[in-house]
Amino acid sequence: MTKTEMDIRLTKIFSAAAIAQATPDKRAVCRQLKQFDREARAQGLFALAGEASQMRWQLVAELQQARAAEVSHGGV
């Protein structure tokens, strides 16, 4: 894949991340971002990989906060 194609792909994943509200959706986007990160690094596209990684960790933090809120309110 070219850099432009990878950039477009990352933009689509970011769009999915912005839309994702439910926990399973966010987890799915995290998996996509992790895979994208691997592929981008393998191609030497480290800036794109960094963007994907940053977004992934942001989603992970949101998921952890939601999980902590569920636990503190007896949801689990």
Phi and psi in degrees as a GROMACS rama.xvg file:
@    title "Ramachandran Plot"
@    xaxis  label "Phi"
@    yaxis  label "Psi"
@TYPE xy
-79.0789  167.405  THR-2
-60.0299  -41.4312  LYS-3
-62.7801  -42.9946  THR-4
-64.2163  -39.8088  GLU-5
-65.796  -39.4839  MET-6
-62.5571  -43.4253  ASP-7
-63.465  -42.8441  ILE-8
-60.8563  -43.6408  ARG-9
-64.268  -39.1495  LEU-10
-60.6756  -41.0077  THR-11
-64.5595  -40.1459  LYS-12
-66.1487  -41.1061  ILE-13
-60.9883  -38.7309  PHE-14
-62.5238  -43.0683  SER-15
-62.5199  -37.9673  ALA-16
-64.9208  -39.6931  ALA-17
-66.8252  -33.543  ALA-18
-81.4367  -30.0632  ILE-19
-60.4703  121.328  ALA-20
-113.277  -40.7855  GLN-21
-79.3419  149.512  ALA-22
-56.1684  -46.1263  THR-23
-60.6028  -35.5545  PRO-24
-65.4229  -42.4398  ASP-25
-65.2753  -39.029  LYS-26
-63.7513  -40.0464  ARG-27
-63.4601  -41.4096  ALA-28
-65.5944  -38.6531  VAL-29
-59.2894  -42.2567  CYS-30
-63.8065  -41.5019  ARG-31
-62.6183  -42.728  GLN-32
-65.7419  -39.1424  LEU-33
-63.1374  -44.5703  LYS-34
-64.1842  -43.0402  GLN-35
-60.8787  -43.6506  PHE-36
-55.5779  -47.9328  ASP-37
-59.4358  -48.0815  ARG-38
-65.7652  -41.1813  GLU-39
-64.9673  -43.3402  ALA-40
-62.5837  -39.8489  ARG-41
-62.1895  -30.0825  ALA-42
-91.3538  -0.554676  GLN-43
80.6271  16.0976  GLY-44
-95.4192  70.6354  LEU-45
-69.2976  -31.5757  PHE-46
-65.4873  -44.2392  ALA-47
-65.679  -39.9191  LEU-48
-61.6448  -40.3199  ALA-49
-63.7227  -40.7073  GLY-50
-62.9187  -43.7238  GLU-51
-63.177  -43.282  ALA-52
-63.7578  -42.6125  SER-53
-62.1586  -45.4669  GLN-54
-64.3561  -39.9769  MET-55
-60.4004  -46.6598  ARG-56
-68.0812  -29.1113  TRP-57
-65.1636  -44.3173  GLN-58
-65.6919  -39.544  LEU-59
-60.0264  -42.6244  VAL-60
-62.5183  -41.671  ALA-61
-62.1505  -42.4707  GLU-62
-64.3223  -39.4819  LEU-63
-66.556  -39.1198  GLN-64
-64.3437  -42.9485  GLN-65
-63.3176  -40.9965  ALA-66
-64.051  -43.7278  ARG-67
-63.508  -38.8353  ALA-68
-65.4216  -40.1127  ALA-69
-62.5747  -44.7813  GLU-70
-64.9111  -43.1064  VAL-71
-69.6461  -23.3093  SER-72
-100.649  10.8382  HIS-73
72.3095  24.0061  GLY-74
-78.1485  -14.256  GLY-75
